[in-house]
Amino acid sequence: LLGVAPAALQAEPELFFRLVHPDDQARLQQTVAESIAALRPLELSYRVVRPDGAVRWLEMRAAPVRQPDGSTLSHGFTADVTERHATEAALREAEERWHLAAESAGMGIVHLRRADGRLSFDARARAQHGLAQPHPPLGVHEWLARLDPADRDAAAAALRRALASGAPFEARYRFRRPDDEARWLEFVVRPTRSG
């Protein structure tokens, strides 16, 4: 994980802290010290700079146990989570690009939580739907009820198909805002799975 032989760490325990990325050293040392003092388990991600110059993300999980002689021994493990951090960073970047593109195109974003069937709206989507800001999540059935009756069944069927198949769809529906104004709204639905 660290790019050094275990024997080198045993001979020189301080080597570990020298390999920790300079920006993470103080946080790592403080977290470890607090864990040992309180005998509290710790979970911490930090970077190391290996001797070859490679920067790796590691995750440490440990539980300290007081020994009969008064010393503390921590039982735990450390794993290389570099790929997970890279994936998370790529997802954040993609989401930022999507939000910038949506904002540039004047699109609002609505998220459907499958667990409870609630829709949450970003500021632009709330404005397009005529909803107060802030607005609590709206049930998908409440949202469907505000569609023009001529569009309601087709919209419900398209949404069910998209959620079942994972396939995106685009459509235009008439939506009755709370102020009773009817508006044509264009929907681009892209089902995603999370958690």
Disulfide bonds with the S-S distance in Angstrom:
none
